[in-house]
Amino acid sequence: MTIPPAGPAPLSTSTAPQEYVLILRCPDGPGIVAAVTAMLAEHGANILESQQFDDRRTDRFFMRIRFVETGSPEPVDTWMERMAPIGDRLEMHWELFSATAPFRTVIMVSKFGHCLNDLLFRWKNGQLNMDIAAIVSNHPDLEHLARLYDIPFHHIPVTPATKAEAEERLRQVVADLDVHLVVLARYMQVLSDAMCRDFSGRIINIHHSFLPSFKGAKPYHQAFDRGVKLVGATAHYVTADLDEGPIIEQDVTRVDHRMAAADLVRAGEECETRVLSRAVKWHCESRVILDSDRTVVFS
């Protein structure tokens, strides 16, 4: 089954000047910034934002530029044709996106609704550059939230015997809706290695930062029993190595002996919502560039 592209196609029928985001990575060396910015200037583009990073460990260069056309709008193919010779000469991996086109997104959830509720609220208020195409769950518990926001809800139960069939249904939903991003907002099922490979860099997961210390059921209660002083959360891209994919964002909250187990749960959930929303926001603004097992995040 064909997997949709990593981000929204930067196409528009508007007659107004368009904003684009160019992201790139390549071997480090002199003249990279000059080559790219000179091309943009030559063709009348105005740079609104520019960030770069030299990774001294790997001798790799990373850059993100947001620019706007100052003259008559031109087809995106024209900008790509202008960039192609530079990319070939400097051995770049580069992508050009519309700065405003939303990322088609599927949110997956099980029974815990705090991350889903937070993402829906932020999306509804225009804080996230995404278009939520559907909510998928292995339980029906949170269908009411989907109805509240008028979003299609797909209940796909998962058992050991039906796991392959359930994932094929998920793939069909993703393909039919032309989805760019899948967000696991506390979806408590492990995706297959094949799904992780096919959607590499386009599935974001959130989990508490106790792993691997407190695995299994009720990790916050386990942490309470051990008297932890910090609870935290990690948002990362999903890989075949469970909860070990490239990290996008992390945060912690200090706790102490006066707090009950339920207080730790609430503190952890609030931390998870903050971390996941930041990771999703940055991904949908094309601010995250994969660097092998790490990420470069131009936040």
MIPATOR-481835 format. One record per residue (C-alpha): x, y, z; chain; residue in one letter. Coordinates in nm, 4 decimals. Layout:
+----------+----------+----------+------+------+
!       c1 !       c2 !       c3 ! unit ! code !
+----------+----------+----------+------+------+
!        X !        Y !        Z !    A !    A !
...
+----------+----------+----------+------+------+
This chain:
+----------+----------+----------+------+------+
!       c1 !       c2 !       c3 ! unit ! code !
+----------+----------+----------+------+------+
!   0.0000 !   0.0000 !   0.0000 !    A !    M !
!   0.1339 !   0.3423 !  -0.0920 !    A !    T !
!   0.2378 !   0.5621 !   0.1995 !    A !    I !
!   0.1581 !   0.9341 !   0.1570 !    A !    P !
!   0.4393 !   1.1923 !   0.1476 !    A !    P !
!   0.6054 !   1.3241 !   0.4618 !    A !    A !
!   0.4378 !   1.6622 !   0.4503 !    A !    G !
!   0.1720 !   1.8637 !   0.2711 !    A !    P !
!   0.2350 !   1.9366 !  -0.0943 !    A !    A !
!   0.3185 !   2.3068 !  -0.1244 !    A !    P !
!   0.0539 !   2.3735 !  -0.3869 !    A !    L !
!  -0.1817 !   2.6698 !  -0.3960 !    A !    S !
!  -0.4254 !   2.8298 !  -0.6375 !    A !    T !
!  -0.3952 !   3.1614 !  -0.4565 !    A !    S !
!  -0.2748 !   3.4660 !  -0.6466 !    A !    T !
!  -0.1102 !   3.6059 !  -0.3319 !    A !    A !
!   0.2647 !   3.5573 !  -0.2666 !    A !    P !
!   0.3269 !   3.2228 !  -0.1025 !    A !    Q !
!   0.5306 !   3.1357 !   0.2063 !    A !    E !
!   0.7525 !   2.8267 !   0.1984 !    A !    Y !
!   0.9768 !   2.6343 !   0.4332 !    A !    V !
!   1.2991 !   2.4844 !   0.2994 !    A !    L !
!   1.4744 !   2.2283 !   0.5187 !    A !    I !
!   1.8022 !   2.0609 !   0.4290 !    A !    L !
!   2.0869 !   1.8489 !   0.5565 !    A !    R !
!   2.4183 !   1.7780 !   0.3864 !    A !    C !
!   2.7918 !   1.7336 !   0.4463 !    A !    P !
!   2.9311 !   2.0463 !   0.6116 !    A !    D !
!   3.1506 !   2.2813 !   0.4120 !    A !    G !
!   3.1937 !   2.6396 !   0.2975 !    A !    P !
!   2.9408 !   2.8168 !   0.0818 !    A !    G !
!   2.6203 !   2.6317 !   0.1752 !    A !    I !
!   2.4353 !   2.9270 !   0.3234 !    A !    V !
!   2.5622 !   3.1586 !   0.0502 !    A !    A !
!   2.4448 !   2.9259 !  -0.2279 !    A !    A !
!   2.0925 !   2.8881 !  -0.0910 !    A !    V !
!   2.0341 !   3.2482 !   0.0138 !    A !    T !
!   2.1802 !   3.3854 !  -0.3108 !    A !    A !
!   1.9374 !   3.1746 !  -0.5133 !    A !    M !
!   1.6452 !   3.3011 !  -0.3067 !    A !    L !
!   1.7564 !   3.6613 !  -0.3338 !    A !    A !
!   1.8153 !   3.6323 !  -0.7074 !    A !    E !
!   1.4542 !   3.5293 !  -0.7597 !    A !    H !
!   1.2980 !   3.7860 !  -0.5295 !    A !    G !
!   1.2342 !   3.5781 !  -0.2188 !    A !    A !
!   1.2381 !   3.7473 !   0.1211 !    A !    N !
!   1.3767 !   3.5352 !   0.4060 !    A !    I !
!   1.1521 !   3.5594 !   0.7115 !    A !    L !
!   1.3351 !   3.3110 !   0.9342 !    A !    E !
!   1.6649 !   3.1246 !   0.9072 !    A !    S !
!   1.8257 !   2.8742 !   1.1446 !    A !    Q !
!   2.1257 !   2.6475 !   1.1001 !    A !    Q !
!   2.3308 !   2.3918 !   1.2913 !    A !    F !
!   2.6722 !   2.2361 !   1.2328 !    A !    D !
!   2.7010 !   1.8907 !   1.3897 !    A !    D !
!   3.0709 !   1.8609 !   1.4695 !    A !    R !
!   3.0299 !   1.4936 !   1.5634 !    A !    R !
!   2.9176 !   1.3893 !   1.2174 !    A !    T !
!   3.0405 !   1.6863 !   1.0113 !    A !    D !
!   2.6844 !   1.7415 !   0.8895 !    A !    R !
!   2.5073 !   2.0712 !   0.8278 !    A !    F !
!   2.1361 !   2.1381 !   0.8914 !    A !    F !
!   1.9284 !   2.4387 !   0.7924 !    A !    M !
!   1.5702 !   2.5649 !   0.7952 !    A !    R !
!   1.4614 !   2.8725 !   0.5987 !    A !    I !
!   1.1138 !   3.0226 !   0.5835 !    A !    R !
!   1.0714 !   3.2637 !   0.2951 !    A !    F !
!   0.7992 !   3.4490 !   0.1089 !    A !    V !
!   0.7673 !   3.5448 !  -0.2549 !    A !    E !
!   0.7782 !   3.9201 !  -0.3083 !    A !    T !
!   0.6679 !   3.9226 !  -0.6703 !    A !    G !
!   0.4065 !   3.7321 !  -0.8623 !    A !    S !
!   0.3392 !   3.3812 !  -0.7283 !    A !    P !
!   0.5248 !   3.1082 !  -0.9130 !    A !    E !
!   0.4560 !   2.7346 !  -0.9310 !    A !    P !
!   0.6278 !   2.5344 !  -0.6595 !    A !    V !
!   0.7929 !   2.3288 !  -0.9336 !    A !    D !
!   0.9809 !   2.6414 !  -1.0361 !    A !    T !
!   1.1310 !   2.6833 !  -0.6883 !    A !    W !
!   1.2217 !   2.3149 !  -0.6796 !    A !    M !
!   1.3925 !   2.3416 !  -1.0180 !    A !    E !
!   1.5970 !   2.6348 !  -0.8881 !    A !    R !
!   1.6986 !   2.4436 !  -0.5772 !    A !    M !
!   1.7808 !   2.1121 !  -0.7486 !    A !    A !
!   2.1242 !   2.2068 !  -0.8915 !    A !    P !
!   2.2371 !   2.3390 !  -0.5533 !    A !    I !
!   2.1160 !   2.0232 !  -0.3832 !    A !    G !
!   2.2957 !   1.8014 !  -0.6333 !    A !    D !
!   2.6216 !   1.9962 !  -0.6142 !    A !    R !
!   2.6326 !   2.0002 !  -0.2330 !    A !    L !
!   2.4929 !   1.6451 !  -0.1861 !    A !    E !
!   2.1899 !   1.7738 !   0.0006 !    A !    M !
!   1.8793 !   1.5979 !   0.1184 !    A !    H !
!   1.6258 !   1.8805 !   0.0997 !    A !    W !
!   1.2501 !   1.9312 !   0.1109 !    A !    E !
!   1.0286 !   2.2268 !   0.0285 !    A !    L !
!   0.6931 !   2.2702 !   0.2028 !    A !    F !
!   0.4180 !   2.5264 !   0.2149 !    A !    S !
!   0.4537 !   2.7212 !   0.5385 !    A !    A !
!   0.0782 !   2.7304 !   0.5876 !    A !    T !
!  -0.0609 !   2.4073 !   0.4379 !    A !    A !
!  -0.1741 !   2.1897 !   0.7317 !    A !    P !
!  -0.0374 !   1.8410 !   0.7920 !    A !    F !
!  -0.3101 !   1.5807 !   0.7472 !    A !    R !
!  -0.3062 !   1.3975 !   1.0802 !    A !    T !
!  -0.4555 !   1.0874 !   1.2408 !    A !    V !
!  -0.4562 !   1.0788 !   1.6208 !    A !    I !
!  -0.4557 !   0.7375 !   1.7858 !    A !    M !
!  -0.5673 !   0.6856 !   2.1440 !    A !    V !
!  -0.6803 !   0.4111 !   2.3822 !    A !    S !
!  -0.8584 !   0.4997 !   2.7090 !    A !    K !
!  -0.6565 !   0.7918 !   2.8494 !    A !    F !
!  -0.7924 !   1.1134 !   2.6997 !    A !    G !
!  -0.5720 !   1.3906 !   2.8403 !    A !    H !
!  -0.3339 !   1.4146 !   2.5431 !    A !    C !
!  -0.6142 !   1.3820 !   2.2884 !    A !    L !
!  -0.8221 !   1.6492 !   2.4601 !    A !    N !
!  -0.5253 !   1.8881 !   2.4722 !    A !    D !
!  -0.4407 !   1.8397 !   2.1036 !    A !    L !
!  -0.8023 !   1.8895 !   1.9984 !    A !    L !
!  -0.8293 !   2.2109 !   2.1996 !    A !    F !
!  -0.5047 !   2.3517 !   2.0574 !    A !    R !
!  -0.6024 !   2.2494 !   1.7026 !    A !    W !
!  -0.9459 !   2.4089 !   1.7346 !    A !    K !
!  -0.7853 !   2.7321 !   1.8528 !    A !    N !
!  -0.5448 !   2.7448 !   1.5588 !    A !    G !
!  -0.2312 !   2.6671 !   1.7570 !    A !    Q !
!  -0.1332 !   2.3608 !   1.5524 !    A !    L !
!  -0.0713 !   2.3614 !   1.1772 !    A !    N !
!  -0.2568 !   2.0369 !   1.1156 !    A !    M !
!  -0.5839 !   1.9053 !   0.9803 !    A !    D !
!  -0.7143 !   1.6212 !   1.1976 !    A !    I !
!  -0.8542 !   1.3756 !   0.9448 !    A !    A !
!  -0.9629 !   1.1106 !   1.1961 !    A !    A !
!  -0.9266 !   0.9687 !   1.5450 !    A !    I !
!  -0.8497 !   0.5980 !   1.5687 !    A !    V !
!  -0.8844 !   0.3934 !   1.8860 !    A !    S !
!  -0.8767 !   0.0332 !   1.9965 !    A !    N !
!  -1.1517 !   0.1198 !   2.2465 !    A !    H !
!  -1.4804 !   0.3152 !   2.2044 !    A !    P !
!  -1.4400 !   0.5153 !   2.5271 !    A !    D !
!  -1.3339 !   0.8488 !   2.3720 !    A !    L !
!  -1.5705 !   0.8577 !   2.0767 !    A !    E !
!  -1.7640 !   1.1365 !   2.2491 !    A !    H !
!  -1.4622 !   1.3669 !   2.2157 !    A !    L !
!  -1.4456 !   1.3005 !   1.8428 !    A !    A !
!  -1.8169 !   1.3802 !   1.8119 !    A !    R !
!  -1.7717 !   1.7000 !   2.0127 !    A !    L !
!  -1.5159 !   1.8239 !   1.7594 !    A !    Y !
!  -1.6958 !   1.6732 !   1.4592 !    A !    D !
!  -1.4042 !   1.4453 !   1.3678 !    A !    I !
!  -1.4532 !   1.0942 !   1.2196 !    A !    P !
!  -1.3890 !   0.8219 !   1.4779 !    A !    F !
!  -1.2659 !   0.4753 !   1.3801 !    A !    H !
!  -1.2936 !   0.2013 !   1.6403 !    A !    H !
!  -1.0415 !  -0.0685 !   1.5471 !    A !    I !
!  -1.0283 !  -0.3333 !   1.8237 !    A !    P !
!  -0.6976 !  -0.5143 !   1.8665 !    A !    V !
!  -0.6422 !  -0.8627 !   2.0064 !    A !    T !
!  -0.3430 !  -1.0916 !   1.9629 !    A !    P !
!  -0.5443 !  -1.2892 !   1.7077 !    A !    A !
!  -0.6580 !  -0.9826 !   1.5088 !    A !    T !
!  -0.3501 !  -0.7590 !   1.5354 !    A !    K !
!  -0.2445 !  -0.7998 !   1.1704 !    A !    A !
!  -0.5986 !  -0.7383 !   1.0454 !    A !    E !
!  -0.6352 !  -0.4315 !   1.2697 !    A !    A !
!  -0.3129 !  -0.2809 !   1.1412 !    A !    E !
!  -0.4196 !  -0.3376 !   0.7823 !    A !    E !
!  -0.7385 !  -0.1435 !   0.8598 !    A !    R !
!  -0.5235 !   0.1339 !   1.0073 !    A !    L !
!  -0.3103 !   0.1425 !   0.6938 !    A !    R !
!  -0.6241 !   0.1711 !   0.4848 !    A !    Q !
!  -0.7486 !   0.4666 !   0.6915 !    A !    V !
!  -0.4096 !   0.6383 !   0.6545 !    A !    V !
!  -0.4027 !   0.5818 !   0.2789 !    A !    A !
!  -0.7665 !   0.6785 !   0.2171 !    A !    D !
!  -0.7284 !   1.0054 !   0.4095 !    A !    L !
!  -0.3891 !   1.0981 !   0.2567 !    A !    D !
!  -0.2330 !   1.1275 !   0.6013 !    A !    V !
!   0.1078 !   1.2889 !   0.6576 !    A !    H !
!   0.1397 !   1.2338 !   1.0334 !    A !    L !
!   0.0217 !   0.9806 !   1.2924 !    A !    V !
!   0.0181 !   1.0879 !   1.6578 !    A !    V !
!   0.0019 !   0.8220 !   1.9291 !    A !    L !
!  -0.1701 !   1.0178 !   2.2065 !    A !    A !
!  -0.1386 !   0.7410 !   2.4675 !    A !    R !
!  -0.2243 !   0.4622 !   2.2239 !    A !    Y !
!  -0.1459 !   0.1509 !   2.4233 !    A !    M !
!  -0.0645 !  -0.0888 !   2.1398 !    A !    Q !
!   0.2703 !  -0.1663 !   1.9782 !    A !    V !
!   0.2850 !  -0.1043 !   1.6030 !    A !    L !
!   0.4503 !  -0.3616 !   1.3800 !    A !    S !
!   0.8076 !  -0.3205 !   1.2583 !    A !    D !
!   0.6759 !  -0.2847 !   0.9039 !    A !    A !
!   0.4446 !   0.0032 !   0.9989 !    A !    M !
!   0.7290 !   0.1756 !   1.1850 !    A !    C !
!   0.9592 !   0.1433 !   0.8844 !    A !    R !
!   0.7012 !   0.2558 !   0.6289 !    A !    D !
!   0.6095 !   0.5629 !   0.8314 !    A !    F !
!   0.9589 !   0.6447 !   0.9570 !    A !    S !
!   0.9782 !   1.0011 !   1.0859 !    A !    G !
!   0.6007 !   1.0457 !   1.0676 !    A !    R !
!   0.4712 !   0.8698 !   1.3800 !    A !    I !
!   0.5090 !   1.0596 !   1.7070 !    A !    I !
!   0.4613 !   0.8861 !   2.0423 !    A !    N !
!   0.4417 !   1.0143 !   2.4004 !    A !    I !
!   0.5349 !   0.8226 !   2.7113 !    A !    H !
!   0.6260 !   0.8922 !   3.0705 !    A !    H !
!   0.9971 !   0.9201 !   3.1372 !    A !    S !
!   1.0097 !   0.6434 !   3.3971 !    A !    F !
!   1.0922 !   0.3840 !   3.1336 !    A !    L !
!   1.2581 !   0.1429 !   3.1805 !    A !    P !
!   1.2406 !   0.1793 !   3.5599 !    A !    S !
!   0.8633 !   0.1440 !   3.5978 !    A !    F !
!   0.7141 !  -0.0675 !   3.3234 !    A !    K !
!   0.3691 !  -0.2151 !   3.2975 !    A !    G !
!   0.0488 !  -0.1038 !   3.4659 !    A !    A !
!   0.0231 !   0.2099 !   3.6813 !    A !    K !
!   0.3783 !   0.3449 !   3.6418 !    A !    P !
!   0.2975 !   0.6591 !   3.8409 !    A !    Y !
!   0.1824 !   0.4476 !   4.1326 !    A !    H !
!   0.5056 !   0.2489 !   4.1098 !    A !    Q !
!   0.6974 !   0.5782 !   4.1094 !    A !    A !
!   0.5004 !   0.6975 !   4.4126 !    A !    F !
!   0.5923 !   0.3798 !   4.5999 !    A !    D !
!   0.9595 !   0.4496 !   4.5282 !    A !    R !
!   0.9374 !   0.8126 !   4.6382 !    A !    G !
!   1.0476 !   0.9750 !   4.3119 !    A !    V !
!   1.1196 !   1.3476 !   4.3097 !    A !    K !
!   1.0663 !   1.4103 !   3.9373 !    A !    L !
!   0.8073 !   1.2959 !   3.6878 !    A !    V !
!   0.8562 !   1.3579 !   3.3196 !    A !    G !
!   0.7566 !   1.2811 !   2.9641 !    A !    A !
!   0.9264 !   1.2118 !   2.6319 !    A !    T !
!   0.7926 !   1.2653 !   2.2796 !    A !    A !
!   0.9769 !   1.0759 !   2.0085 !    A !    H !
!   0.9467 !   0.9315 !   1.6621 !    A !    Y !
!   0.8388 !   0.5681 !   1.6625 !    A !    V !
!   1.0826 !   0.2980 !   1.5552 !    A !    T !
!   1.0846 !  -0.0799 !   1.5826 !    A !    A !
!   1.2739 !  -0.0369 !   1.9127 !    A !    D !
!   0.9902 !   0.0294 !   2.1539 !    A !    L !
!   1.0088 !   0.3771 !   2.3117 !    A !    D !
!   1.3649 !   0.4264 !   2.1871 !    A !    E !
!   1.3101 !   0.6349 !   1.8728 !    A !    G !
!   1.4696 !   0.9764 !   1.8058 !    A !    P !
!   1.3629 !   1.2189 !   2.0777 !    A !    I !
!   1.1853 !   1.5414 !   1.9803 !    A !    I !
!   1.1028 !   1.6926 !   2.3203 !    A !    E !
!   1.1207 !   1.6164 !   2.6936 !    A !    Q !
!   1.0169 !   1.7900 !   3.0141 !    A !    D !
!   0.9972 !   1.7206 !   3.3877 !    A !    V !
!   0.7901 !   1.8315 !   3.6858 !    A !    T !
!   0.9197 !   1.8256 !   4.0439 !    A !    R !
!   0.7137 !   1.6302 !   4.2973 !    A !    V !
!   0.7618 !   1.5580 !   4.6668 !    A !    D !
!   0.6525 !   1.3470 !   4.9653 !    A !    H !
!   0.3409 !   1.5557 !   5.0291 !    A !    R !
!   0.1786 !   1.4389 !   4.7056 !    A !    M !
!  -0.0440 !   1.1340 !   4.6827 !    A !    A !
!  -0.0246 !   0.8853 !   4.3973 !    A !    A !
!  -0.3192 !   1.0584 !   4.2275 !    A !    A !
!  -0.1278 !   1.3889 !   4.2393 !    A !    D !
!   0.1651 !   1.2243 !   4.0618 !    A !    L !
!  -0.0707 !   1.0952 !   3.7942 !    A !    V !
!  -0.2105 !   1.4441 !   3.7345 !    A !    R !
!   0.1360 !   1.6010 !   3.7299 !    A !    A !
!   0.2533 !   1.3373 !   3.4836 !    A !    G !
!  -0.0479 !   1.3828 !   3.2570 !    A !    E !
!   0.0031 !   1.7598 !   3.2474 !    A !    E !
!   0.3686 !   1.7064 !   3.1573 !    A !    C !
!   0.2738 !   1.4591 !   2.8830 !    A !    E !
!   0.0286 !   1.7040 !   2.7238 !    A !    T !
!   0.2874 !   1.9850 !   2.7191 !    A !    R !
!   0.5569 !   1.7697 !   2.5672 !    A !    V !
!   0.3377 !   1.6080 !   2.3032 !    A !    L !
!   0.1827 !   1.9375 !   2.1902 !    A !    S !
!   0.5277 !   2.0938 !   2.1469 !    A !    R !
!   0.6536 !   1.7967 !   1.9469 !    A !    A !
!   0.3477 !   1.7969 !   1.7205 !    A !    V !
!   0.3643 !   2.1746 !   1.6739 !    A !    K !
!   0.7321 !   2.1664 !   1.5751 !    A !    W !
!   0.6821 !   1.8733 !   1.3381 !    A !    H !
!   0.3885 !   2.0455 !   1.1663 !    A !    C !
!   0.5971 !   2.3596 !   1.1213 !    A !    E !
!   0.8777 !   2.1530 !   0.9603 !    A !    S !
!   1.1142 !   2.2386 !   1.2460 !    A !    R !
!   1.2387 !   1.8850 !   1.3134 !    A !    V !
!   1.5107 !   1.7225 !   1.1023 !    A !    I !
!   1.6117 !   1.3615 !   1.1605 !    A !    L !
!   1.9820 !   1.3021 !   1.2124 !    A !    D !
!   2.0155 !   0.9224 !   1.2313 !    A !    S !
!   1.9083 !   0.8313 !   1.5880 !    A !    D !
!   1.8873 !   1.1960 !   1.6936 !    A !    R !
!   1.6894 !   1.5015 !   1.5907 !    A !    T !
!   1.7770 !   1.8619 !   1.5148 !    A !    V !
!   1.4892 !   2.0758 !   1.6410 !    A !    V !
!   1.4724 !   2.4393 !   1.5296 !    A !    F !
!   1.2196 !   2.5372 !   1.7975 !    A !    S !
+----------+----------+----------+------+------+
